[in-house]
């Protein structure tokens, strides 16, 4: 992986990171102030975390995760938040803690938080 590209003004949310190599995007992750469109008590939320299938299994997801955590710390946040109805077990293995479950389109969706303070 060549590097991680960042968009935005560098001082506020949202932030979008992309892992790329030789001009090709390998994966992305975003940090948003809330999960949906409405302001919330919990912030910031990790969204659009995706690695293209042919690049999976090479640590790109971990590199993007470390990069978004570092950016959130730089912005002064002590926790990250995420919501999922598919990868809760993976996130728990990576240090995330479930704290709430909501109904999302008839399916349970776990809300998780991860402490990131130094």
C-alpha positions in Angstrom: 0.0 0.0 0.0 1.4 3.3 -1.1 -0.3 5.6 1.4 -3.5 6.9 2.9 -5.0 9.9 1.4 -7.1 12.4 3.5 -9.8 14.8 2.4 -11.3 17.7 4.2 -9.8 20.7 5.8 -7.9 18.8 8.5 -9.6 20.4 11.4 -13.1 19.1 11.5 -15.5 16.3 10.5 -16.3 14.7 8.2 -12.9 13.1 7.3 -12.5 10.6 4.5 -9.4 8.4 4.2 -8.5 6.2 1.2 -5.8 3.6 1.0 -4.2 3.6 -2.5 -1.4 2.1 -4.5 -0.2 3.1 -7.9 -3.2 5.4 -8.3 -5.8 2.7 -7.5 -8.0 3.0 -4.5 -7.8 -0.1 -2.3 -10.3 0.9 0.5 -11.9 3.7 2.3 -13.1 4.9 5.7 -14.9 8.0 6.9 -15.3 9.7 10.2 -18.6 11.6 10.6 -20.1 13.6 13.4 -23.1 11.3 13.7 -24.4 8.0 12.4 -27.2 9.3 10.1 -28.3 12.8 9.2 -29.5 13.8 12.7 -27.2 15.2 15.4 -26.6 12.7 18.2 -25.0 12.5 21.6 -22.3 10.0 20.6 -19.6 11.2 18.2 -17.6 10.6 15.9 -18.9 7.6 13.9 -16.8 5.4 11.7 -18.6 5.0 8.4 -18.0 3.8 4.8 -15.3 1.4 6.0 -14.7 -0.8 3.0 -11.8 -2.7 1.4 -12.4 -3.8 -2.2 -12.6 -7.7 -2.2 -9.5 -8.3 -4.3 -7.4 -6.4 -1.7 -8.8 -8.1 1.4 -6.5 -10.2 3.6 -3.5 -7.9 3.2 -3.9 -5.7 6.3 -5.5 -2.7 4.5 -8.5 -2.7 6.9 -6.1 -2.6 9.9 -4.1 0.3 8.3 -7.3 2.3 7.6 -8.5 1.5 11.2 -5.2 2.8 12.7 -5.3 5.9 10.5 -8.9 6.8 11.3 -8.1 6.3 15.1 -5.1 8.6 14.8 -7.1 11.2 13.0 -9.9 11.1 15.6 -7.3 11.4 18.4 -5.7 14.4 16.6 -9.2 16.0 16.5 -9.5 15.5 20.3 -11.9 12.5 20.5 -11.5 9.9 23.2 -13.9 7.3 21.6 -15.0 6.1 18.2 -18.5 4.8 17.5 -19.7 2.4 14.9 -22.9 0.5 14.0 -23.2 -2.9 12.3 -25.5 -5.8 11.7 -22.8 -7.9 10.1 -19.3 -7.6 11.6 -19.9 -7.2 15.4 -17.7 -10.2 16.3 -14.8 -8.9 14.2 -15.1 -5.4 15.8 -15.2 -6.9 19.3 -12.0 -8.9 18.6 -10.4 -5.5 17.6 -11.3 -3.7 20.8 -14.8 -2.4 20.2 -17.5 -2.7 23.0 -21.2 -3.1 22.2 -23.3 -0.7 24.1 -26.7 -0.5 22.5 -28.9 -2.4 20.0 -31.4 -0.7 17.7 -33.9 -2.1 15.2 -32.8 -1.2 11.7 -35.2 -2.2 9.0 -36.5 -5.1 11.0 -33.0 -6.4 12.0 -31.0 -5.8 15.1 -28.1 -3.4 14.7 -25.3 -3.2 17.3 -23.8 0.1 18.3 -20.2 -0.2 19.4 -17.6 2.2 20.9 -13.9 2.0 21.0 -11.7 3.9 23.5 -8.9 5.6 21.6 -7.3 8.0 24.0 -3.6 7.6 24.5 
